[in-house]
Amino acid sequence: MPTLTKLQSQIDQIKARNKKVEADKAWETSMTRKILIAILTYTVVVIFFLTASLPHPFINAIVPSLAFILSTLTVPVFKSWYLKK
């Protein structure tokens, strides 16, 4: 039979795990993360367009970044719709 100390230790471990999971979820849904990914996407695409000598790399690289932002805005809508069905 578990002792009170052992049970308290298990509870503390569960609380620590829950705190980490909550922090990870907050990061996954944060606007900071979305903006960071959009900026990194833009940068990588610009570098690719410059390397490939494609026209207007700084303007054309906006499209994939905007597509990412648009997808992050619409996915929650579709998720809630899906969960209702």
N, CA, C and O of each residue as an XYZ file, in Angstrom:
340
protein
N       0.850     -1.179      0.000
C       0.000      0.000      0.000
C       0.895      1.241      0.000
O       1.829      1.330      0.797
N       0.610      2.212     -0.901
C       1.455      3.409     -0.991
C       1.377      4.260      0.279
O       0.337      4.378      0.927
N       2.497      4.826      0.584
C       2.536      5.708      1.746
C       2.104      7.104      1.330
O       2.052      7.434      0.145
N       1.800      7.902      2.318
C       1.376      9.275      2.067
C       2.482     10.064      1.365
O       2.200     10.888      0.495
N       3.716      9.819      1.734
C       4.859     10.495      1.107
C       4.985     10.101     -0.358
O       5.255     10.942     -1.215
N       4.787      8.825     -0.636
C       4.871      8.344     -2.014
C       3.745      8.950     -2.865
O       3.971      9.363     -4.003
N       2.553      8.995     -2.309
C       1.423      9.597     -3.026
C       1.666     11.082     -3.300
O       1.372     11.576     -4.389
N       2.204     11.785     -2.305
C       2.497     13.205     -2.482
C       3.546     13.407     -3.568
O       3.456     14.349     -4.355
N       4.534     12.527     -3.611
C       5.571     12.597     -4.640
C       4.967     12.390     -6.023
O       5.321     13.095     -6.969
N       4.063     11.434     -6.144
C       3.400     11.184     -7.423
C       2.550     12.380     -7.851
O       2.531     12.747     -9.026
N       1.858     12.976     -6.907
C       1.045     14.167     -7.198
C       1.934     15.312     -7.670
O       1.590     16.018     -8.618
N       3.066     15.495     -7.016
C       4.000     16.549     -7.411
C       4.537     16.316     -8.826
O       4.699     17.259     -9.601
N       4.811     15.052     -9.151
C       5.278     14.724    -10.503
C       4.201     15.019    -11.546
O       4.498     15.546    -12.618
N       2.970     14.685    -11.236
C       1.859     14.954    -12.155
C       1.670     16.452    -12.343
O       1.443     16.914    -13.461
N       1.764     17.216    -11.254
C       1.627     18.673    -11.348
C       2.738     19.276    -12.204
O       2.486     20.172    -13.009
N       3.963     18.789    -12.034
C       5.095     19.286    -12.822
C       4.898     18.960    -14.299
O       5.167     19.798    -15.159
N       4.428     17.746    -14.600
C       4.163     17.351    -15.980
C       3.056     18.211    -16.585
O       3.172     18.659    -17.726
N       1.986     18.442    -15.829
C       0.880     19.271    -16.319
C       1.331     20.697    -16.607
O       0.893     21.311    -17.580
N       2.207     21.216    -15.757
C       2.718     22.570    -15.957
C       3.511     22.650    -17.260
O       3.383     23.621    -18.006
N       4.333     21.627    -17.537
C       5.105     21.592    -18.772
C       4.185     21.466    -19.988
O       4.398     22.135    -20.999
N       3.177     20.624    -19.895
C       2.226     20.440    -21.000
C       1.477     21.748    -21.279
O       1.282     22.113    -22.438
N       1.063     22.444    -20.233
C       0.367     23.721    -20.393
C       1.271     24.759    -21.050
O       0.816     25.531    -21.894
N       2.549     24.784    -20.669
C       3.500     25.725    -21.266
C       3.715     25.404    -22.747
O       3.772     26.309    -23.580
N       3.835     24.114    -23.070
C       3.992     23.703    -24.469
C       2.768     24.099    -25.288
O       2.906     24.572    -26.416
N       1.584     23.913    -24.739
C       0.343     24.268    -25.439
C       0.267     25.782    -25.637
O      -0.151     26.249    -26.696
N       0.662     26.534    -24.640
C       0.659     27.994    -24.761
C       1.601     28.440    -25.874
O       1.270     29.350    -26.634
N       2.768     27.812    -25.981
C       3.721     28.148    -27.035
C       3.143     27.785    -28.405
O       3.243     28.568    -29.350
N       2.541     26.600    -28.509
C       1.998     26.140    -29.790
C       0.916     27.073    -30.322
O       0.770     27.212    -31.537
N       0.170     27.701    -29.456
C      -0.929     28.561    -29.889
C      -0.589     30.053    -29.809
O      -1.447     30.895    -30.069
N       0.640     30.380    -29.457
C       0.990     31.789    -29.253
C       1.186     32.541    -30.573
O       1.609     31.977    -31.582
N       0.866     33.813    -30.524
C       1.061     34.681    -31.688
C       2.550     34.871    -31.952
O       2.957     35.016    -33.105
N       3.362     34.872    -30.908
C       4.815     35.004    -31.064
C       5.361     33.889    -31.944
O       6.167     34.145    -32.839
N       4.933     32.657    -31.700
C       5.379     31.514    -32.498
C       4.947     31.669    -33.949
O       5.732     31.413    -34.862
N       3.707     32.086    -34.167
C       3.195     32.236    -35.528
C       3.971     33.313    -36.294
O       4.306     33.128    -37.464
N       4.251     34.427    -35.633
C       4.997     35.512    -36.276
C       6.427     35.060    -36.568
O       6.964     35.341    -37.639
N       7.036     34.366    -35.620
C       8.396     33.865    -35.807
C       8.473     32.914    -37.004
O       9.394     33.011    -37.815
N       7.524     32.010    -37.113
C       7.515     31.072    -38.240
C       7.289     31.815    -39.554
O       7.908     31.480    -40.564
N       6.418     32.812    -39.554
C       6.181     33.596    -40.777
C       7.452     34.325    -41.207
O       7.775     34.363    -42.394
N       8.166     34.897    -40.257
C       9.412     35.612    -40.575
C      10.472     34.633    -41.094
O      11.160     34.919    -42.074
N      10.597     33.494    -40.438
C      11.570     32.491    -40.894
C      11.207     31.947    -42.273
O      12.084     31.719    -43.107
N       9.921     31.743    -42.506
C       9.468     31.285    -43.829
C       9.829     32.307    -44.890
O      10.358     31.958    -45.946
N       9.542     33.573    -44.608
C       9.853     34.646    -45.554
C      11.353     34.669    -45.851
O      11.759     34.761    -47.010
N      12.164     34.585    -44.812
C      13.622     34.644    -44.975
C      14.144     33.486    -45.824
O      14.950     33.692    -46.731
N      13.690     32.287    -45.534
C      14.150     31.114    -46.289
C      13.712     31.216    -47.748
O      14.488     30.898    -48.650
N      12.491     31.651    -47.983
C      12.004     31.761    -49.362
C      12.763     32.854    -50.116
O      13.091     32.670    -51.288
N      13.045     33.973    -49.475
C      13.834     35.025    -50.124
C      15.213     34.488    -50.513
O      15.677     34.715    -51.630
N      15.858     33.783    -49.600
C      17.176     33.219    -49.901
C      17.080     32.248    -51.075
O      17.928     32.264    -51.967
N      16.054     31.410    -51.073
C      15.875     30.478    -52.182
C      15.652     31.229    -53.496
O      16.267     30.897    -54.509
N      14.785     32.229    -53.486
C      14.498     32.989    -54.708
C      15.736     33.724    -55.210
O      15.967     33.798    -56.417
N      16.535     34.267    -54.289
C      17.775     34.935    -54.695
C      18.758     33.931    -55.295
O      19.394     34.207    -56.313
N      18.876     32.779    -54.667
C      19.774     31.736    -55.162
C      19.333     31.236    -56.542
O      20.162     30.964    -57.411
N      18.029     31.121    -56.724
C      17.497     30.629    -57.994
C      17.370     31.743    -59.040
O      16.918     31.498    -60.158
N      17.765     32.949    -58.678
C      17.686     34.119    -59.571
C      16.273     34.348    -60.111
O      16.083     34.655    -61.288
N      15.298     34.193    -59.231
C      13.916     34.436    -59.635
C      13.586     35.921    -59.489
O      14.190     36.613    -58.668
N      12.633     36.412    -60.278
C      12.320     37.844    -60.234
C      11.591     38.249    -58.943
O      10.805     37.483    -58.387
N      11.868     39.442    -58.500
C      11.204     40.069    -57.344
C      11.150     39.160    -56.110
O      10.066     38.884    -55.596
N      12.285     38.701    -55.642
C      12.267     37.740    -54.524
C      11.676     38.299    -53.236
O      11.032     37.566    -52.485
N      11.885     39.585    -52.970
C      11.398     40.157    -51.714
C       9.881     40.317    -51.714
O       9.239     40.227    -50.667
N       9.321     40.552    -52.878
C       7.860     40.679    -52.973
C       7.209     39.298    -53.059
O       6.226     39.030    -52.368
N       7.757     38.422    -53.905
C       7.156     37.104    -54.108
C       7.258     36.202    -52.880
O       6.469     35.269    -52.733
N       8.202     36.464    -52.017
C       8.345     35.649    -50.805
C       7.252     35.947    -49.783
O       7.093     35.211    -48.809
N       6.512     37.007    -50.000
C       5.412     37.348    -49.086
C       4.295     36.310    -49.176
O       3.626     36.025    -48.183
N       4.095     35.745    -50.370
C       2.973     34.825    -50.590
C       3.014     33.619    -49.639
O       2.011     33.368    -48.971
N       4.109     32.864    -49.540
C       4.088     31.721    -48.617
C       3.929     32.136    -47.151
O       3.314     31.419    -46.362
N       4.475     33.274    -46.800
C       4.345     33.743    -45.414
C       2.896     34.096    -45.101
O       2.388     33.766    -44.029
N       2.242     34.759    -46.028
C       0.826     35.088    -45.832
C      -0.036     33.820    -45.831
O      -1.020     33.733    -45.096
N       0.337     32.857    -46.646
C      -0.400     31.590    -46.665
C      -0.304     30.900    -45.310
O      -1.288     30.342    -44.825
N       0.868     30.936    -44.704
C       1.017     30.338    -43.376
C       0.131     31.057    -42.363
O      -0.584     30.415    -41.593
N       0.178     32.382    -42.363
C      -0.633     33.160    -41.409
C      -2.119     32.886    -41.632
O      -2.871     32.710    -40.673
N      -2.536     32.852    -42.885
C      -3.935     32.562    -43.194
C      -4.317     31.170    -42.691
O      -5.408     30.983    -42.152
N      -3.439     30.212    -42.864
C      -3.752     28.853    -42.404
C      -3.884     28.795    -40.889
O      -4.725     28.058    -40.373
N      -3.067     29.558    -40.168
C      -3.166     29.537    -38.701
C      -4.436     30.221    -38.224
O      -4.923     29.935    -37.130
N      -4.977     31.124    -39.039
C      -6.216     31.795    -38.660
C      -7.439     30.942    -38.975
O      -8.445     31.019    -38.269
N      -7.365     30.133    -40.023
C      -8.534     29.359    -40.435
C      -8.605     27.974    -39.801
O      -9.698     27.428    -39.648
N      -7.484     27.403    -39.435
C      -7.491     26.055    -38.859
C      -8.357     25.973    -37.600
O      -9.123     25.017    -37.479
N      -8.284     26.913    -36.660
C      -9.155     26.813    -35.478
C     -10.645     26.814    -35.835
O     -11.443     26.160    -35.164
N     -11.015     27.539    -36.877
C     -12.414     27.562    -37.304
C     -12.839     26.173    -37.778
O     -13.892     25.668    -37.387
N     -12.016     25.567    -38.616
C     -12.334     24.237    -39.118
C     -12.275     23.190    -38.009
O     -13.044     22.229    -38.019
N     -11.367     23.372    -37.055
C     -11.262     22.434    -35.947
C     -12.548     22.450    -35.115
O     -13.081     21.394    -34.775
N     -13.042     23.638    -34.791
C     -14.268     23.704    -33.993
C     -15.456     23.155    -34.772
O     -16.332     22.512    -34.194
N     -15.493     23.402    -36.071
C     -16.547     22.856    -36.914
C     -16.485     21.322    -36.904
O     -17.508     20.650    -36.775
N     -15.277     20.787    -37.043
C     -15.078     19.335    -37.067
C     -15.496     18.706    -35.736
O     -16.148     17.663    -35.713
N     -15.120     19.342    -34.644
C     -15.435     18.788    -33.322
C     -16.937     18.796    -33.037
O     -17.429     17.961    -32.278
N     -17.669     19.738    -33.645
C     -19.117     19.776    -33.473
C     -19.793     18.640    -34.234
O     -20.866     18.185    -33.838
N     -19.190     18.190    -35.298
C     -19.795     17.127    -36.129
C     -19.606     15.777    -35.555
O     -20.057     14.790    -36.137
